[in-house]
């Protein structure tokens, strides 16, 4: 049965995604991709100018889908705690369903330039996703839900960092099974801290 244009493109992207995630960009050839997708090279070049363009499309997809997910979930939270839980739990669920896509996104972020196609755009959309979380934090400060004595970007880096550490750990150790209760514990740790209430007073130097 002949594939539609959309089905052909999806098959090419799915095959490339699996190969890039397993072998990396440099070790994956166009022939590897078309063989896995069971299409011809002209079919691949009809949709993508080059292997680099195909790789960029996959990286862009990783950031776009996560951004859309955050936009869709954040409004479900009535306060900053619920908003952050929705964002992180949504990201965890996305990871479960898109492990190869997430592996490529993180590998691209930390790869040396020589390991990636020339001129690959890997920061612009990643920064936009961080800025979205920063906007959520800033809005919470304006509502009085977070203290103003902390810089909003500092607070955004803290929760963004916690989330990403859990995701990277899960990519290395899939048995971790990230889920909503884990997201709740991360957010509660972020908002409340691990020290007892009087710890700050005990550790202040005496005048």
MOGI-V892973 format. One record per residue. N is the residue number from 0. OMEGA is omega in degrees with one decimal (* if undefined). NEAR is the number of other C-alpha atoms within 12 Angstrom. Layout:
((N	OMEGA	NEAR) (N	OMEGA	NEAR))
//
This chain:
((0	-178.2	5) (1	-179.1	9) (2	172.9	15) (3	179.1	11) (4	179.8	15) (5	179.3	14) (6	178.4	18) (7	179.2	27) (8	179.8	28) (9	179.6	24) (10	177.7	26) (11	-178.9	40) (12	-179.2	37) (13	-180.0	27) (14	178.5	33) (15	179.4	42) (16	-179.4	37) (17	-178.6	28) (18	178.0	32) (19	-178.9	38) (20	-176.7	30) (21	-172.5	19) (22	-172.3	21) (23	-175.5	25) (24	-173.1	36) (25	-175.2	23) (26	179.4	19) (27	-179.5	28) (28	174.7	23) (29	179.5	34) (30	176.5	24) (31	-175.6	26) (32	-177.5	34) (33	177.3	27) (34	179.9	20) (35	-178.2	24) (36	-177.7	27) (37	175.0	25) (38	178.5	28) (39	175.8	21) (40	176.5	24) (41	178.2	16) (42	178.6	29) (43	-177.0	32) (44	173.7	22) (45	-177.6	18) (46	-175.1	24) (47	-177.5	24) (48	-174.1	17) (49	174.3	22) (50	179.1	34) (51	179.2	26) (52	177.2	26) (53	178.3	33) (54	178.8	42) (55	179.3	33) (56	179.6	31) (57	177.5	39) (58	178.4	39) (59	179.8	28) (60	-180.0	27) (61	-178.9	34) (62	-178.2	33) (63	-176.9	25) (64	177.1	27) (65	178.4	34) (66	178.6	27) (67	179.0	21) (68	178.4	27) (69	178.6	34) (70	-176.3	25) (71	-173.5	17) (72	-171.0	24) (73	-178.3	29) (74	178.7	19) (75	-179.4	19) (76	-178.1	21) (77	-179.4	16) (78	-174.4	21) (79	178.3	34) (80	-178.5	31) (81	178.9	28) (82	-179.8	32) (83	176.6	42) (84	179.3	38) (85	-179.8	36) (86	-174.8	41) (87	178.2	40) (88	177.1	35) (89	178.0	35) (90	177.6	40) (91	179.5	37) (92	177.2	27) (93	178.6	29) (94	-179.0	34) (95	-175.8	23) (96	-173.1	15) (97	-174.7	25) (98	-178.8	28) (99	179.6	30) (100	179.3	36) (101	178.5	37) (102	179.0	36) (103	-179.6	37) (104	-178.4	40) (105	177.8	27) (106	179.6	28) (107	-178.5	32) (108	-173.7	26) (109	-176.5	16) (110	171.1	19) (111	-177.3	15) (112	-178.2	17) (113	-178.6	14) (114	-174.2	21) (115	176.0	29) (116	178.7	25) (117	174.3	18) (118	176.9	14) (119	179.4	27) (120	-175.0	24) (121	-174.7	33) (122	-172.1	21) (123	-177.1	16) (124	175.4	25) (125	178.0	26) (126	176.9	20) (127	178.7	21) (128	175.5	30) (129	-179.4	31) (130	177.6	24) (131	178.2	28) (132	177.4	37) (133	178.8	26) (134	177.5	25) (135	178.7	36) (136	-179.8	36) (137	179.2	25) (138	178.9	22) (139	176.0	27) (140	179.9	23) (141	177.9	15) (142	-179.2	15) (143	-178.9	14) (144	177.1	19) (145	-176.0	24) (146	-179.8	19) (147	-179.2	18) (148	175.2	11) (149	176.4	15) (150	-175.8	16) (151	179.1	25) (152	176.4	24) (153	178.0	20) (154	179.4	29) (155	177.3	32) (156	-177.5	25) (157	-177.8	25) (158	177.2	35) (159	178.7	32) (160	177.7	21) (161	-179.7	24) (162	-176.6	36) (163	177.7	28) (164	178.0	21) (165	-179.2	28) (166	179.0	36) (167	176.9	27) (168	179.5	20) (169	177.4	24) (170	177.8	28) (171	-176.6	17) (172	-173.9	14) (173	-179.0	17) (174	-178.5	12) (175	176.5	16) (176	178.0	21) (177	-174.6	32) (178	-178.6	27) (179	177.5	22) (180	176.2	17) (181	177.3	26) (182	179.2	32) (183	179.9	27) (184	178.0	26) (185	-177.7	33) (186	179.2	31) (187	175.6	20) (188	179.9	21) (189	-175.6	26) (190	-173.9	25) (191	-176.4	16) (192	-177.5	17) (193	-177.4	15) (194	175.1	14) (195	-172.9	12) (196	-176.2	11) (197	-176.4	11) (198	-178.7	11) (199	179.9	12) (200	-178.3	11) (201	-175.2	11) (202	177.3	11) (203	177.6	9) (204	-179.6	7) (205	-178.9	6) (206	*	3))
//
